[in-house]
Amino acid sequence: MSRVMLTLRVFASILLIVLFMSGVAGAHEHRQVGKYELVVGFQNEPAYVGEPNGIWIQVTEAKNQGDQSNNQESDEHEETGKPVKGLEKTLKAEVIQGNSRMQVPLSPAWNQPGVYVGNFIPTVAGDYKFHFTGSINGQNIDETFESGPNRFSPVEDVTAIQFPIKTGSPEQISSELEQARSTANQSRILGVAGVVIGAIGLAVGLVALAGRRRYSKI
């Protein structure tokens, strides 16, 4: 009986590992571009608003170079080819969210040949695009990867994982601070206006009192 339980536990552990690895692979988009295989996603997934993150791209020589046309879907479980080094000098990256875009310098990931990262902090929830231009060993590159189903995850609101106190996202906090600042400014203006009106009323009262005294003396 104990051997059966041990076997079941080993099988369950292997199954969990396989499922975990499948989830990791599915969190990035795989694409064959000419002679090269590109795997793209966020450095940390799931990605959350206000948390340090960035672009993650792996470039290797494609295993199947028979069809070198661009934008070929590849098998994400296929063994990767030889990593391509030195692309921080020839490959440029840009992050796009809505109508906003920003250049993000790429640098080699430590101890991961063929992997390059570009750091930034997402400040808005939703879908993001990573646009790559330049060249890979002389092959021109102009590819855009967008978050979505079967690609890589969008940026999520951080409130869902906050504990024990939900403070909201940086965007929400900034909005609340701006509202508080606006309310404080309005209160300050009303306070100053009240002081001015009070001073005018006091001056009018003093003038009236002085006039009454002169009239009584006459």
Order of alpha helices (4+ residues) and beta strands (2+ residues): alpha-beta-beta-beta-beta-beta-beta-beta-beta-beta-beta-beta-beta-alpha
